[in-house]
Every structure is written in structure tokens, then in C-alpha cells.
Amino acid sequence: MKTHNNFDGQYEFVGKAKKWSLICIVIGLVAILGGFALGYTERTFANLLLMTYYFAAVCMCGIFFCAVQYAAQAGWSASMIRIPQAFGKVLPIAAITLIVVVIAGFSLTHTITSEEGKQVVAPYLYKIWAAVGVTDPHSENYNAVIAGKAGYMNKVGFIIRLICFLGSYCIFGRLLAKYSEAEDEVGGMFYYKKSFNMSCLFLVIFGFTTPIYAFDTIMSLEAEWFSTMFGWYNFAAMWVAGLSVITLTLIRLKRIGYFEWVTEDHMHSLTKFIFGFSIFWTYVWFAQFLLIYYANIPEETVYFFKRWEPEFKPWFWINIVVNFLAPLLVFMSRDSKRVYRTVEIMCVILIVGHWLDYFMMIMPGTVGPTSSWLTEIGPIEIGVFLGFGGLFTFTAMTALTKFKSLVPKKHPFLQESLHHHI
């Protein structure tokens, strides 16, 4: 990438980035195998669910980002849209890993002691609604609340919905990337219009299905509790985390000589999204918390009661500080949005911060408290996080190498993007 107008170079995934991604994958495998071998099976499954869900969320965000840009007919992002397109190409891998973890999680069982002191055969994931006998009136494990939801909350329906949702997102992600590459070959407006139409359709489907996807995959871990705001809370977390990964990837690639045409103005536009949706995430988080606190209904307050246990309460408040106060105080000013080093550090903080957000959604209702808040996050959590971080880096950067050019050379708004100024 030698000049501003040289768009013919391809990305080469070599050097330290590739080496460290493979090292992180090995660390992740060691952490997973070690967790199972040492008897921390339930904790390992919970971490696998956390990271496969996070992995899929970032890939889904790449598709959502592209769809928003096409539907809004935005020009500023045209010169850097290959990065989220690459993320979308990786979603099939993320989807398969998530589906495998989910199926294994409620297929493999162990014996646990219930809150009533009974010995119950339960799966490692979704033990409240997928345990043996919870919908059978003749079983001593019968749960009337869960039985009332069995028409929707059952293994077959769960898997069908998960496959349909993730499969449809994968199709849209592949089509948007395919249309963009075809546009480079033939030019004109034909493929741009197809991308516009497909993006509008995707946004409608995604908007209606992503809350259900979050209800199924995460909220049903605590199936006796529910919140109608939970889906949008998850969407906000996904969007901020995904934007942070897109921005961090762009900065790192620019630093090694790619995307030379990207300027502080592009960075400013990306960080405005991150800042704005960090505030939106906080709004939804606080609205859900405040309504449950004010209503004081036992069936609802149990969710936050678990998260106010001494083993989780420090992480509860750290979650707010990292995901709300940090971006608020740092990105409030215009200048901070344009300093690459500042933006890079904040993206790393938010990526880890929203991992903690997902951790707080999953761990209290699955593994539960251990001996101390400091031991809630240990070698398994860190190792699995690094492993999936390496897997994402390896697959996404490999997907980026498949594009003939890092910029859609015949995108109708390319010149607007190259001269973006705010």
C-alpha cells in the first residue's frame, strides 16, 4: 500500500499477528482441556458458552454494520467496509462452535443438589429447563413454571430456532460480501442496489430475531426469570463490543501500513458510534435494573440478588465503571476521538469490559459463587478468552486476505469516503 490511490494490494496475514493468534488458540485449548480434566466441567462449559456467544456476536455485528451503512446509503465508511465484511464471513465458524457447545451442554448430564436438597440429574447448561423430569407432573423434579413454558422452551425448538437465526445471518453476511466483490468486477449500480435491498431485509429480520436469540441462548439459563428489555440490552452490548473490535482492527492494520487512506475523521465517526451506544447500553442496563428494583417482585429481583452476592458484587460495579464511565469520560471530548492511541486503549478496555458484561449475565446463574470475588475470574476464564480471541483473529484476518482489494474500488460512494471530513 504505497500511495493514497493504490487499492490493488491484498492483505497478507503473516508475522507476529499470525504467530500470536496461534499461540492464543493453544492457550485456549489447554485451558479448556485442563478445565475438563481437573473436574471443572460446569465452569468450563459456562466459559465456552460465554466465548462462543461473544465470538458470534462480534461476527454478527460486522454484518449489522455493513447493513446499516448500505441501508442508510452512508458514504463515509465505504473505504473501510472490508473489515466488517470479513467478520461476517467468519460467522459460520462462530455459529457452528456455538451450536456444538449448546448441544453438548444440555446433552451431557451430571448429578447436582437442588435448592430443595434433592439429587437431580441435570445438564451442564440450561439445567433449569433441560433437567430430567421438570415438565413431567409425575416426577419429583416437576416444575410448574417451566412446564408452562415447555411449548416454547424445549430442546428441539431451541436448536431449530438457533440454527435458523444463525443460518439466516450467515446467508446475509455472505451475500453482502459477494455483492461487494462482484461490484468490483463489473461496476455500476446493480450490485449496490442489491446490497441496499438485502440490507433492508436483513435489518428487519435481525431486529425481530436478535432479542429472541438472546432470550434463548442467555436468558434461559435462568428460565424462571425474564425481562422484556434483555434482548435490547444484549444488542447494545453486542454493538459496542463489535464496533470496538472493528475500530481496533482498523487501527492495528493502519499501523502496519494498510488502510493508509483512513484518517482521523473516519476514526472520529467510528468512536462517535462507540460513545453513543455505550450510553445506550447504560440506559438499557439501568432501566432494567431500576424497574426490577422499584417493582420489588421476588420472581424478578432474584436475578439481581444473585449478582449482589459478595463473590459477584465487585464485578457488578466494575462492569458499570468500565462500560459506562470510561467511555463517557474519555470520549466526551472531540480531540480524544481522533487520537489513535487513546482510541486503541479504549477499544481494548471495552472489549474486555463487555466480556465482563457477558460474564455477569452467565456465571451467577450457572456456576454460581465460589470462595471469593477474586477467584470468580481465574485461569479457565482468562485462558478461554485468549483462545477465542486468537481464533477470531486467525479466522477474521484469514478471511480478509481473500479479498482482492482492501477497498471496494467501484463502490459508488468511495470518493466520498476518501474525502470524508468532519
C-alpha positions in Angstrom: 0.0 0.0 0.0 2.4 2.7 -1.2 0.2 5.6 -2.3 -3.1 7.0 -1.3 -4.7 5.8 -4.6 -3.2 2.3 -4.8 -6.0 0.0 -4.0 -4.7 -3.2 -5.6 -2.7 -4.6 -2.7 -4.1 -7.5 -0.8 -3.7 -8.0 2.9 -1.1 -10.6 3.9 -1.7 -12.3 7.3 1.9 -13.0 8.4 4.3 -12.2 11.1 3.6 -11.6 14.8 -0.2 -11.3 14.4 -0.5 -14.8 13.0 2.0 -16.3 15.4 0.3 -14.8 18.5 -3.1 -15.8 17.3 -2.0 -19.4 17.1 -0.3 -19.2 20.5 -3.5 -17.9 22.0 -5.5 -20.7 20.4 -3.1 -23.2 22.0 -3.5 -21.5 25.4 -7.3 -21.7 25.0 -7.2 -25.4 24.2 -5.0 -26.0 27.2 -7.4 -24.1 29.4 -10.5 -26.0 28.1 -8.9 -29.4 28.4 -7.4 -28.5 31.8 -10.8 -27.4 33.0 -12.4 -30.7 32.0 -9.6 -32.8 33.2 -9.5 -31.1 36.7 -13.2 -31.6 37.2 -14.4 -28.0 36.5 -16.7 -29.2 33.8 -19.7 -26.9 34.5 -17.4 -23.9 34.8 -15.6 -24.8 31.5 -19.0 -25.2 29.7 -20.1 -21.8 31.0 -17.0 -20.2 29.7 -17.3 -22.0 26.4 -20.9 -20.6 26.1 -19.7 -17.2 27.0 -17.0 -17.0 24.4 -18.8 -18.8 21.6 -21.7 -16.3 22.2 -19.2 -13.4 22.2 -17.5 -14.7 19.1 -20.8 -14.9 17.2 -21.9 -11.5 18.5 -18.8 -9.8 17.1 -19.3 -11.5 13.7 -23.0 -10.6 13.7 -22.0 -7.0 14.4 -19.9 -7.0 11.3 -22.9 -7.9 9.2 -25.1 -5.4 11.0 -22.5 -2.7 10.5 -22.5 -3.3 6.7 -26.3 -3.5 6.5 -26.7 -0.2 8.4 -24.2 1.5 6.1 -26.0 0.3 2.9 -29.5 0.9 4.2 -28.5 4.5 5.3 -26.6 5.0 2.0 -23.7 6.2 4.0 -20.5 7.1 2.2 -18.0 7.7 5.0 -17.5 4.0 5.7 -17.1 2.7 2.2 -13.3 2.7 2.2 -13.0 0.5 5.4 -16.0 -1.8 4.9 -13.9 -4.8 4.1 -13.2 -5.3 7.8 -16.8 -5.9 8.9 -17.4 -7.9 5.7 -14.5 -10.2 6.8 -16.1 -10.5 10.2 -19.4 -11.6 8.5 -17.6 -14.2 6.5 -16.4 -15.8 9.8 -19.9 -16.1 11.3 -20.5 -19.7 10.0 -17.5 -20.8 12.1 -18.7 -19.0 15.1 -22.2 -20.3 14.6 -21.1 -23.9 14.4 -18.9 -23.6 17.6 -21.9 -22.0 19.5 -24.3 -24.7 18.3 -21.9 -27.5 19.2 -21.3 -26.1 22.7 -25.1 -25.6 23.3 -25.9 -29.2 22.2 -23.1 -30.7 24.2 -24.0 -28.5 27.2 -27.6 -29.8 27.5 -26.8 -33.4 26.3 -24.1 -34.2 28.9 -25.5 -34.5 32.4 -24.3 -34.8 36.0 -26.0 -35.1 39.4 -26.5 -31.9 41.4 -28.2 -31.0 44.6 -31.1 -28.7 44.0 -32.1 -25.7 46.2 -34.7 -28.1 47.9 -31.9 -30.5 48.8 -32.9 -33.1 46.1 -30.5 -35.1 44.0 -31.3 -34.1 40.4 -29.8 -35.3 37.1 -29.2 -32.0 35.2 -27.2 -30.9 32.1 -24.2 -28.7 32.4 -26.0 -25.9 30.6 -29.7 -24.9 30.8 -30.1 -27.0 33.9 -33.3 -25.3 35.0 -35.4 -26.2 31.9 -33.5 -29.1 30.4 -33.2 -31.2 33.5 -34.8 -34.6 33.6 -38.4 -34.6 34.7 -39.0 -30.8 35.1 -42.0 -31.0 32.7 -43.4 -34.3 33.9 -46.2 -33.9 36.5 -45.4 -37.4 37.9 -41.7 -36.6 38.5 -40.4 -35.4 41.8 -38.4 -32.8 39.8 -41.6 -31.3 38.3 -41.5 -27.5 38.0 -44.9 -25.9 37.2 -43.3 -22.7 35.9 -41.1 -24.5 33.5 -43.8 -26.8 32.4 -45.9 -23.8 31.5 -43.2 -22.7 29.1 -42.4 -26.1 27.7 -44.3 -25.4 24.4 -41.6 -22.9 23.6 -38.7 -23.8 25.8 -37.7 -27.3 24.7 -34.6 -28.8 23.2 -35.9 -29.4 19.7 -37.5 -25.9 19.4 -34.4 -24.3 20.9 -32.0 -25.9 18.4 -34.3 -25.2 15.4 -34.5 -21.5 16.4 -30.8 -21.3 17.0 -29.9 -22.9 13.6 -32.5 -20.8 11.7 -31.4 -17.5 13.3 -27.6 -18.0 12.9 -28.1 -19.7 9.5 -30.0 -16.7 8.1 -27.4 -14.2 9.4 -24.7 -16.2 7.8 -26.5 -16.1 4.4 -26.9 -12.4 4.6 -23.3 -11.9 5.6 -22.1 -14.0 2.7 -24.4 -12.2 0.2 -23.3 -8.7 1.2 -19.6 -9.7 0.8 -20.3 -11.4 -2.5 -22.2 -8.5 -3.9 -19.4 -6.1 -2.9 -16.8 -8.3 -4.6 -18.9 -8.6 -7.8 -19.3 -4.8 -7.8 -15.6 -4.5 -8.0 -15.6 -6.6 -11.2 -18.5 -5.0 -13.1 -19.0 -1.6 -11.6 -22.3 0.3 -11.9 -25.2 0.4 -9.5 -26.7 -3.1 -10.0 -24.9 -4.8 -7.1 -25.1 -1.7 -4.8 -28.9 -1.7 -5.2 -28.9 -5.5 -4.4 -26.8 -4.8 -1.3 -29.2 -2.0 -0.3 -32.3 -4.2 -0.7 -30.7 -7.2 1.1 -29.5 -4.9 3.9 -33.0 -3.5 4.5 -34.4 -7.1 4.6 -31.6 -8.2 7.0 -32.3 -5.3 9.4 -36.0 -6.2 9.6 -35.2 -9.9 10.3 -32.3 -9.1 12.6 -34.3 -6.6 14.6 -37.1 -9.1 15.3 -35.0 -12.2 15.9 -31.9 -11.0 17.9 -34.0 -10.4 21.1 -35.4 -13.9 20.8 -31.8 -15.2 20.1 -30.6 -13.5 23.3 -33.7 -14.8 25.3 -32.9 -18.4 24.2 -29.1 -18.5 24.5 -28.5 -16.4 27.6 -31.7 -15.5 29.5 -33.0 -19.1 29.5 -30.0 -20.1 31.7 -32.2 -18.7 34.4 -35.5 -19.8 32.9 -37.8 -18.8 35.8 -36.7 -15.2 35.4 -37.5 -13.0 32.4 -37.1 -9.4 31.3 -38.5 -7.9 28.1 -35.6 -5.5 28.0 -33.0 -8.3 28.0 -32.8 -8.6 24.2 -32.0 -5.0 23.6 -29.6 -5.0 26.5 -27.8 -7.8 24.7 -28.0 -6.0 21.4 -26.4 -2.9 22.9 -23.5 -5.0 24.3 -23.0 -6.7 21.0 -23.0 -3.5 19.1 -20.5 -1.7 21.3 -18.2 -4.7 21.5 -18.3 -5.3 17.8 -17.6 -1.6 17.0 -14.7 -1.7 19.3 -13.3 -4.8 17.6 -13.8 -3.2 14.1 -12.1 0.0 15.3 -9.2 -1.8 17.0 -8.6 -4.0 13.9 -8.6 -0.9 11.7 -6.0 0.9 13.9 -3.7 -2.1 14.0 -3.8 -2.7 10.3 -3.2 1.0 9.6 -0.2 0.9 11.9 1.4 -1.8 9.8 0.9 0.0 6.5 -2.6 -0.9 5.4 -5.7 1.4 5.1 -3.5 4.5 4.6 -6.5 6.4 3.2 -8.2 6.1 6.6 -7.9 9.4 8.5 -8.7 10.9 11.9 -12.1 11.8 10.5 -13.0 8.2 9.9 -11.8 7.3 13.4 -13.9 10.2 14.8 -17.0 8.7 13.1 -16.4 5.2 14.5 -15.7 6.5 18.0 -18.9 8.5 18.0 -20.8 5.3 17.4 -18.9 3.6 20.3 -19.6 6.6 22.6 -23.2 6.9 21.7 -24.1 3.3 22.0 -22.1 3.0 25.3 -24.6 5.5 26.6 -27.4 3.5 25.1 -26.1 0.3 26.8 -26.1 2.1 30.1 -29.6 3.4 29.6 -31.0 -0.1 28.9 -28.9 -1.6 31.8 -30.1 1.0 34.3 -33.7 0.9 33.1 -33.8 -2.9 33.5 -32.2 -2.6 37.0 -34.4 0.3 38.2 -37.7 -1.2 37.1 -36.9 -4.5 38.8 -35.6 -2.7 41.9 -38.7 -0.5 42.1 -41.3 -3.2 41.5 -39.6 -5.5 44.0 -41.3 -8.6 42.7 -39.5 -11.7 44.0 -39.6 -13.6 40.7 -37.7 -10.6 39.2 -35.4 -9.5 42.0 -33.8 -12.9 42.2 -31.7 -12.1 39.1 -30.0 -9.2 40.8 -30.0 -10.8 44.2 -27.6 -13.4 42.8 -25.4 -10.7 41.3 -25.2 -8.9 44.7 -23.7 -11.9 46.4 -20.3 -10.9 47.8 -18.5 -13.0 45.2 -20.1 -11.1 42.3 -20.9 -7.6 43.7 -17.4 -6.0 43.0 -17.6 -7.2 39.4 -21.2 -5.9 39.2 -19.9 -2.3 39.9 -16.7 -2.7 37.9 -18.9 -3.6 34.9 -20.6 -0.2 35.1 -17.3 1.7 35.6 -15.6 0.0 32.6 -18.5 0.1 30.2 -20.1 3.4 31.1 -17.8 5.8 33.0 -14.7 5.0 31.0 -16.1 5.8 27.5 -18.1 8.7 28.9 -15.1 10.4 30.4 -12.6 9.6 27.7 -14.8 10.0 24.5 -16.7 13.1 25.7 -14.3 15.5 24.0 -13.7 15.8 20.3 -9.9 15.5 20.4 -9.9 12.2 22.2 -11.9 10.6 19.4 -9.1 11.5 17.0 -6.1 10.2 18.9 -5.3 6.7 17.7 -3.5 5.6 20.8 -6.4 6.8 23.1 -9.0 5.1 20.9 -7.0 1.9 20.7 -6.7 1.7 24.5 -10.4 2.4 25.0 -11.3 -0.3 22.5 -9.3 -2.9 24.4 -10.9 -1.7 27.6 -14.4 -2.0 26.1 -13.7 -5.4 24.6 -12.7 -6.7 28.0 -15.5 -4.8 29.6 -18.2 -6.4 27.6 -16.7 -9.8 28.2 -17.2 -8.9 31.8 -20.8 -7.9 31.0 -21.5 -11.3 29.4 -19.7 -12.9 32.3 -22.2 -11.3 34.7 -25.1 -12.5 32.5 -23.9 -16.1 32.5 -21.8 -17.1 35.5 -24.1 -16.3 38.5 -26.9 -18.4 37.1 -24.7 -21.3 36.0 -21.6 -21.9 38.1 -22.7 -19.6 41.0 -20.4 -18.1 43.6 -17.1 -19.6 44.6 -14.9 -18.8 47.6 -14.1 -15.1 46.8 -14.8 -12.5 44.2 -11.1 -12.6 43.2 -11.4 -16.3 42.3 -14.5 -15.9 40.1 -12.2 -15.0 37.3 -9.3 -17.5 37.1 -7.1 -19.4 34.7 -10.0 -21.0 32.9 -11.8 -17.7 32.2 -8.6 -16.0 31.1 -7.4 -19.0 29.0 -10.7 -19.5 27.2 -10.9 -15.7 26.5 -7.4 -15.7 25.0 -8.2 -18.9 23.0 -11.2 -17.5 21.3 -9.5 -14.1 20.8 -6.8 -16.0 18.9 -9.4 -18.0 17.0 -11.3 -14.9 16.0 -8.1 -13.1 14.9 -6.9 -16.0 12.9 -10.2 -16.6 11.1 -11.1 -13.0 10.5 -7.7 -12.0 9.2 -7.6 -15.0 7.0 -11.0 -14.0 5.6 -9.6 -10.5 5.0 -6.8 -12.0 2.8 -9.4 -13.4 0.5 -10.4 -10.0 -0.8 -8.6 -9.0 -3.9 -8.5 -5.4 -2.6 -8.9 -3.9 0.8 -11.2 -1.3 -0.6 -14.3 -1.7 -2.7 -12.8 0.1 -5.7 -16.1 0.6 -7.6 -18.3 1.4 -4.6 -20.4 4.4 -5.8 -19.6 6.4 -2.6 -15.9 5.6 -2.5 -14.7 9.1 -3.3 -17.0 10.5 -0.6 -15.3 8.2 1.9 -11.8 9.0 0.7 -12.6 12.7 1.3 -14.6 12.3 4.5 -14.1 15.3 6.7 -15.9 16.4 9.9 
